[in-house]
Amino acid sequence: MCLFDSLVLCKFMHTSGAIKVRPMLNFFNYVTSFNMSIEEFMKTGERIFNLQRLYNTKCGISKKDDILHLRFLNLKRDRDELPSIGLLSDYYELRGWSEDGLPMDEKLEELDIK
């Protein structure tokens, strides 16, 4: 989705199934005269996502803010029990982030973020 935002494309085109990643990449390469591979294209989206996270943490966003909005939860009990499930830790691990929700040095190096 970071690539959609960066390319100023309508997300409804993607969610409706009207455009997939490969055609979006072909469009991007055609317009820019680049020859980016799908791997590079996806890595660019991941780079954007991690840069956003770094910026947000500099602005004071932290792990405490990584919660579902109340409209997704049925009761206060759900909100209180959610941290015990461990999904946030799993998400951070998949992203290559620390337990505090910060991109780790290895992830930043992988994405060429200094």
ZAFI-983247 format. One record per residue (C-alpha): residue in three letters; z negated, x, y. Coordinates in steps of 0.02 Angstrom, whole numbers, padded with zeros to 5 digits. Last residue first. Example, Ala and Ser with C-alpha at 12.3 -4.5 7.8 and 13.67 -1.06 7.14 Angstrom:
BEGIN
<pt "SER"; <-00357; 00684; -00053>>
<pt "ALA"; <-00390; 00615; -00225>>
//
This chain:
BEGIN
<pt "LYS"; <-00346; 01070; 00235>>
<pt "ILE"; <-00260; 00928; 00144>>
<pt "ASP"; <-00129; 00992; 00022>>
<pt "LEU"; <-00154; 00841; -00094>>
<pt "GLU"; <-00216; 00944; -00241>>
<pt "GLU"; <-00325; 01046; -00121>>
<pt "LEU"; <-00403; 00887; -00052>>
<pt "LYS"; <-00435; 00824; -00229>>
<pt "GLU"; <-00515; 00991; -00281>>
<pt "ASP"; <-00621; 00993; -00123>>
<pt "MET"; <-00694; 00823; -00163>>
<pt "PRO"; <-00645; 00666; -00068>>
<pt "LEU"; <-00807; 00586; -00006>>
<pt "GLY"; <-00879; 00428; -00083>>
<pt "ASP"; <-01059; 00488; -00098>>
<pt "GLU"; <-01041; 00509; -00287>>
<pt "SER"; <-00900; 00630; -00246>>
<pt "TRP"; <-00717; 00579; -00240>>
<pt "GLY"; <-00576; 00616; -00359>>
<pt "ARG"; <-00507; 00439; -00342>>
<pt "LEU"; <-00543; 00398; -00524>>
<pt "GLU"; <-00721; 00465; -00503>>
<pt "TYR"; <-00749; 00362; -00346>>
<pt "TYR"; <-00690; 00206; -00437>>
<pt "ASP"; <-00804; 00240; -00585>>
<pt "SER"; <-00951; 00266; -00468>>
<pt "LEU"; <-00909; 00103; -00379>>
<pt "LEU"; <-00898; 00011; -00545>>
<pt "GLY"; <-01074; 00061; -00596>>
<pt "ILE"; <-01134; -00112; -00648>>
<pt "SER"; <-01303; -00083; -00563>>
<pt "PRO"; <-01222; -00086; -00391>>
<pt "LEU"; <-01161; -00265; -00420>>
<pt "GLU"; <-01332; -00339; -00460>>
<pt "ASP"; <-01390; -00367; -00280>>
<pt "ARG"; <-01224; -00441; -00225>>
<pt "ASP"; <-01219; -00555; -00376>>
<pt "ARG"; <-01398; -00612; -00340>>
<pt "LYS"; <-01347; -00657; -00163>>
<pt "LEU"; <-01236; -00785; -00245>>
<pt "ASN"; <-01055; -00816; -00287>>
<pt "LEU"; <-00975; -00654; -00229>>
<pt "PHE"; <-00797; -00632; -00167>>
<pt "ARG"; <-00833; -00721; 00000>>
<pt "LEU"; <-00979; -00602; 00022>>
<pt "HIS"; <-00862; -00456; 00051>>
<pt "LEU"; <-00863; -00328; -00087>>
<pt "ILE"; <-00957; -00168; -00051>>
<pt "ASP"; <-00907; 00006; 00002>>
<pt "ASP"; <-01007; 00008; 00165>>
<pt "LYS"; <-01161; 00088; 00088>>
<pt "LYS"; <-01049; 00227; 00022>>
<pt "SER"; <-01014; 00283; 00199>>
<pt "ILE"; <-00920; 00238; 00358>>
<pt "GLY"; <-00989; 00336; 00507>>
<pt "CYS"; <-00831; 00375; 00607>>
<pt "LYS"; <-00812; 00544; 00519>>
<pt "THR"; <-00821; 00446; 00356>>
<pt "ASN"; <-00677; 00337; 00415>>
<pt "TYR"; <-00569; 00488; 00456>>
<pt "LEU"; <-00598; 00565; 00285>>
<pt "ARG"; <-00561; 00398; 00201>>
<pt "GLN"; <-00401; 00376; 00301>>
<pt "LEU"; <-00348; 00553; 00251>>
<pt "ASN"; <-00381; 00506; 00070>>
<pt "PHE"; <-00271; 00351; 00080>>
<pt "ILE"; <-00132; 00446; 00169>>
<pt "ARG"; <-00133; 00583; 00036>>
<pt "GLU"; <-00128; 00451; -00101>>
<pt "GLY"; <00025; 00372; -00020>>
<pt "THR"; <00107; 00543; -00006>>
<pt "LYS"; <00066; 00575; -00189>>
<pt "MET"; <00160; 00416; -00233>>
<pt "PHE"; <00315; 00477; -00142>>
<pt "GLU"; <00303; 00652; -00213>>
<pt "GLU"; <00294; 00581; -00390>>
<pt "ILE"; <00437; 00460; -00354>>
<pt "SER"; <00542; 00607; -00301>>
<pt "MET"; <00589; 00635; -00119>>
<pt "ASN"; <00769; 00675; -00077>>
<pt "PHE"; <00760; 00654; 00111>>
<pt "SER"; <00907; 00586; 00211>>
<pt "THR"; <00781; 00481; 00308>>
<pt "VAL"; <00862; 00309; 00288>>
<pt "TYR"; <00930; 00341; 00113>>
<pt "ASN"; <00772; 00426; 00049>>
<pt "PHE"; <00662; 00284; 00114>>
<pt "PHE"; <00776; 00149; 00040>>
<pt "ASN"; <00779; 00239; -00127>>
<pt "LEU"; <00589; 00254; -00121>>
<pt "MET"; <00572; 00068; -00085>>
<pt "PRO"; <00693; 00030; -00226>>
<pt "ARG"; <00584; 00135; -00344>>
<pt "VAL"; <00419; 00060; -00284>>
<pt "LYS"; <00466; -00120; -00312>>
<pt "ILE"; <00531; -00250; -00191>>
<pt "ALA"; <00544; -00439; -00207>>
<pt "GLY"; <00397; -00450; -00328>>
<pt "SER"; <00304; -00572; -00216>>
<pt "THR"; <00168; -00444; -00190>>
<pt "HIS"; <00294; -00314; -00134>>
<pt "MET"; <00394; -00416; -00009>>
<pt "PHE"; <00231; -00496; 00049>>
<pt "LYS"; <00172; -00322; 00098>>
<pt "CYS"; <00299; -00319; 00239>>
<pt "LEU"; <00362; -00144; 00274>>
<pt "VAL"; <00305; -00036; 00419>>
<pt "LEU"; <00346; 00125; 00326>>
<pt "SER"; <00168; 00186; 00349>>
<pt "ASP"; <00093; 00018; 00300>>
<pt "PHE"; <00202; 00003; 00146>>
<pt "LEU"; <00160; 00183; 00103>>
<pt "CYS"; <-00026; 00148; 00117>>
<pt "MET"; <00000; 00000; 00000>>
//
